Amino acid sequence: MKVGVFTVILGSRKLEATLDYLAGLGVQAVEFGAGGYARSSHCPLEETLASDKKCRELRRAVESRGLQISALNAAGNPIHPVRKTAAKFHSDFQKVIRLANKLEVDVVINFSGCPGGAPGDKSPNWVTCPWPPDYLEILDYQWNKVVIPYWEKAVAFARGEGIRKIALEMHPGFVVYNPETLLRLRKAVGPAIGANFDPSHLFWQGIDPCAAVRALKGAIWHCHAKDTAVHEWNSTTNGTLDTKHYSDELNRSWIFRTVGYGHPRHFWCNFVSTLRMCGYDGVLSMEHEDSLMTAREGLEKGVRFLQSIALSEAKGEVTWA
């Protein structure tokens, strides 16, 4: 396994300074935000896509420092009920797929998206319960009229551009938010769909990430290393469906944390071991969204922590039996 960083948190730094800084920390891979919510100055989408020279320069900047690009991130909602909004996310997604092909990057990350509850809606509608029966009707419309048709076409487009790994981040608020929904979409549209496995979004849903990894064996294309602290002094009273702003750390039921600050080392050792047992030996891409730490402190502590637990050598052999 390699320790990587999702560089958007360092977006105020120029590309070369960012790469120098990360290489100096011993980081081995970078994930670039390229489209949608994740647009970043490190990988200017239209400018890079339009120029073979810019593509070569970007790859050279990364590889000359001993790094690799683990994935391009196009995080967005390409099935947003407002057509203009959906079209923008969809356009970005297609451009990022084309750019990944030019950069020889295997994995493109996105969200599944979330449509409205019916034709003509203006806002996404994320369903969290089956009753009243209106919600089951919404789910039927979303999956059969919007989600599956869109992703069938998206997978075909990606395949035509040479990209066979679309890594969807299981994120509440979108139709794919847990292993069950990811596997449902994968079954419907094909094995190009896999996970950008981010345990931080699973913890507060009450999901054991190690169990989720086992459920997704063979369908994990990329991995975000991000932790979550569930604050039981709030969650035991109000549950974990929490709409308070992320900056209201004291009163929220949970907050994102740097790896090791939400769950102990023992969990993370089990997590990387389960990934390896289930066939994922790729990059652990650290995503910093810990509001209790600066980017520098959170990244540096997180990178050191990941370096101490990542299984960096090849799997051992059973020579004692």
SETOR-16236 format. One line per field, with one value per residue (C-alpha): residue number from 1; residue in one letter; x, y, z. Coordinates in steps of 0.02 Angstrom, whole numbers. Layout:
k: (NUM,...)
r: (A,...)
px: (X,...)
py: (Y,...)
pz: (Z,...)
//
This chain:
k: (1,2,3,4,5,6,7,8,9,10,11,12,13,14,15,16,17,18,19,20,21,22,23,24,25,26,27,28,29,30,31,32,33,34,35,36,37,38,39,40,41,42,43,44,45,46,47,48,49,50,51,52,53,54,55,56,57,58,59,60,61,62,63,64,65,66,67,68,69,70,71,72,73,74,75,76,77,78,79,80,81,82,83,84,85,86,87,88,89,90,91,92,93,94,95,96,97,98,99,100,101,102,103,104,105,106,107,108,109,110,111,112,113,114,115,116,117,118,119,120,121,122,123,124,125,126,127,128,129,130,131,132,133,134,135,136,137,138,139,140,141,142,143,144,145,146,147,148,149,150,151,152,153,154,155,156,157,158,159,160,161,162,163,164,165,166,167,168,169,170,171,172,173,174,175,176,177,178,179,180,181,182,183,184,185,186,187,188,189,190,191,192,193,194,195,196,197,198,199,200,201,202,203,204,205,206,207,208,209,210,211,212,213,214,215,216,217,218,219,220,221,222,223,224,225,226,227,228,229,230,231,232,233,234,235,236,237,238,239,240,241,242,243,244,245,246,247,248,249,250,251,252,253,254,255,256,257,258,259,260,261,262,263,264,265,266,267,268,269,270,271,272,273,274,275,276,277,278,279,280,281,282,283,284,285,286,287,288,289,290,291,292,293,294,295,296,297,298,299,300,301,302,303,304,305,306,307,308,309,310,311,312,313,314,315,316,317,318,319,320,321)
r: (M,K,V,G,V,F,T,V,I,L,G,S,R,K,L,E,A,T,L,D,Y,L,A,G,L,G,V,Q,A,V,E,F,G,A,G,G,Y,A,R,S,S,H,C,P,L,E,E,T,L,A,S,D,K,K,C,R,E,L,R,R,A,V,E,S,R,G,L,Q,I,S,A,L,N,A,A,G,N,P,I,H,P,V,R,K,T,A,A,K,F,H,S,D,F,Q,K,V,I,R,L,A,N,K,L,E,V,D,V,V,I,N,F,S,G,C,P,G,G,A,P,G,D,K,S,P,N,W,V,T,C,P,W,P,P,D,Y,L,E,I,L,D,Y,Q,W,N,K,V,V,I,P,Y,W,E,K,A,V,A,F,A,R,G,E,G,I,R,K,I,A,L,E,M,H,P,G,F,V,V,Y,N,P,E,T,L,L,R,L,R,K,A,V,G,P,A,I,G,A,N,F,D,P,S,H,L,F,W,Q,G,I,D,P,C,A,A,V,R,A,L,K,G,A,I,W,H,C,H,A,K,D,T,A,V,H,E,W,N,S,T,T,N,G,T,L,D,T,K,H,Y,S,D,E,L,N,R,S,W,I,F,R,T,V,G,Y,G,H,P,R,H,F,W,C,N,F,V,S,T,L,R,M,C,G,Y,D,G,V,L,S,M,E,H,E,D,S,L,M,T,A,R,E,G,L,E,K,G,V,R,F,L,Q,S,I,A,L,S,E,A,K,G,E,V,T,W,A)
px: (0,51,10,-68,-152,-305,-226,-378,-343,-181,-265,-195,-19,49,65,254,257,121,214,378,293,207,361,457,333,363,195,194,38,-76,-260,-309,-475,-519,-706,-871,-860,-677,-607,-432,-293,-176,-264,-351,-473,-503,-327,-244,-366,-338,-149,-41,104,11,-26,157,209,86,144,325,298,222,337,499,465,439,250,106,-71,-190,-352,-440,-589,-744,-858,-1028,-1212,-1233,-1416,-1467,-1650,-1606,-1550,-1425,-1341,-1340,-1269,-1122,-1078,-1102,-990,-855,-867,-845,-698,-614,-635,-551,-413,-384,-358,-231,-138,-144,-239,-345,-475,-602,-697,-873,-1031,-1181,-1285,-1463,-1612,-1774,-1920,-2022,-2010,-2011,-1930,-1800,-1703,-1624,-1727,-1629,-1745,-1703,-1860,-1993,-2151,-2265,-2273,-2231,-2048,-2050,-2128,-1988,-1855,-1937,-1935,-1758,-1678,-1775,-1804,-1648,-1504,-1486,-1515,-1387,-1253,-1278,-1233,-1092,-1010,-1022,-944,-802,-769,-759,-628,-525,-577,-643,-642,-771,-752,-911,-894,-1031,-1097,-1261,-1364,-1337,-1424,-1266,-1221,-1181,-1121,-1297,-1337,-1167,-1186,-1363,-1298,-1149,-1266,-1377,-1245,-1090,-923,-846,-936,-836,-804,-697,-701,-711,-743,-783,-957,-992,-946,-1089,-1215,-1172,-1080,-923,-801,-712,-876,-912,-743,-783,-953,-867,-727,-670,-763,-647,-553,-484,-480,-495,-413,-525,-591,-750,-780,-957,-997,-1105,-1150,-1251,-1289,-1370,-1495,-1524,-1459,-1335,-1440,-1369,-1396,-1299,-1153,-987,-911,-1028,-912,-968,-1152,-1144,-1171,-1015,-873,-738,-566,-389,-353,-323,-422,-593,-550,-397,-246,-319,-464,-351,-235,-387,-448,-290,-274,-453,-421,-272,-367,-504,-385,-354,-171,-176,-164,-231,-272,-285,-428,-412,-577,-537,-598,-506,-336,-250,-214,-30,-55,-191,-99,68,-4,-115,25,138,-2,-41,143,151,6,9,61,203,286,214,101,198,201,142,306,264,126)
py: (0,179,333,471,640,718,885,1000,1051,1128,1221,1389,1326,1313,1139,1128,1188,1063,918,968,979,811,723,793,710,542,541,423,472,619,626,781,868,903,935,965,1011,957,1079,1130,1240,1091,1013,1149,1044,1132,1200,1032,934,1048,1034,879,986,1030,846,801,942,886,706,759,870,724,584,683,691,504,520,446,507,386,458,610,670,738,742,811,776,737,687,846,886,1060,1022,1164,1107,925,971,1062,915,794,897,904,716,680,800,720,549,611,691,532,439,569,563,371,374,219,285,425,467,537,531,434,593,617,670,749,649,670,754,942,947,1081,1003,832,717,592,459,390,289,183,261,351,255,413,377,205,286,414,277,183,340,387,219,160,323,422,335,173,252,388,271,147,287,353,182,161,333,295,129,216,333,190,212,54,104,230,245,307,377,308,472,508,632,533,374,270,289,112,-56,-115,34,29,-155,-124,3,-107,-254,-144,-59,-167,-197,-30,38,16,110,255,182,320,251,422,421,247,267,383,274,134,34,-63,-15,-182,-274,-155,-192,-377,-346,-250,-375,-352,-187,-63,48,181,223,384,387,496,471,520,548,508,615,504,647,716,561,464,606,661,518,540,619,791,948,1069,1155,1064,1211,1180,1044,1048,1018,903,716,681,772,723,695,660,473,409,547,468,284,204,129,-45,-6,64,-87,-200,-89,-95,-282,-312,-210,-321,-482,-424,-383,-196,-153,20,198,261,438,551,677,815,885,900,1070,1056,1060,1164,1083,1071,991,873,817,791,694,593,551,494,387,307,274,179,63,45,-128,-66,-231,-376,-499,-627,-815,-946,-1038,-1111,-1230)
pz: (0,-31,71,-33,-10,-90,-129,-128,53,-11,-153,-98,-138,-313,-386,-376,-195,-150,-229,-147,22,6,-62,85,202,118,28,-121,-219,-253,-296,-392,-383,-564,-582,-495,-312,-313,-444,-395,-462,-457,-606,-708,-807,-972,-987,-957,-1063,-1212,-1212,-1232,-1171,-1010,-982,-1003,-887,-752,-761,-759,-608,-513,-570,-554,-367,-352,-342,-441,-477,-390,-460,-530,-430,-518,-366,-414,-440,-626,-599,-508,-544,-610,-787,-797,-636,-689,-860,-780,-668,-813,-926,-794,-768,-953,-965,-813,-892,-1051,-950,-850,-1012,-1072,-905,-901,-736,-708,-584,-594,-434,-424,-320,-381,-372,-312,-419,-365,-303,-462,-633,-614,-441,-411,-266,-237,-126,-21,48,221,267,179,253,213,48,-51,-14,-96,-250,-249,-240,-384,-491,-444,-475,-627,-720,-677,-586,-685,-857,-821,-757,-899,-1020,-909,-899,-1088,-1114,-993,-1077,-1246,-1172,-1102,-919,-838,-654,-594,-406,-322,-148,-36,35,125,28,-132,-189,-164,20,82,13,-26,-138,-222,-263,-325,-452,-497,-532,-639,-747,-739,-652,-701,-548,-389,-228,-178,-4,126,301,372,293,357,541,584,493,613,479,522,382,393,365,221,142,148,68,-73,-105,-285,-305,-217,-341,-223,-38,59,230,338,513,604,789,847,999,1106,1223,1076,971,1113,1131,951,843,702,565,599,495,604,516,522,615,764,829,1011,973,823,844,741,654,529,604,550,548,724,809,786,802,882,799,825,708,572,581,557,416,310,344,286,129,89,125,6,-135,-116,-99,-175,-113,54,-1,150,142,270,334,519,576,742,655,524,358,402,573,514,358,443,590,473,352,494,564,396,364,528,486,295,237,129,80,-18,70,169,141,263,290,460,409)
//
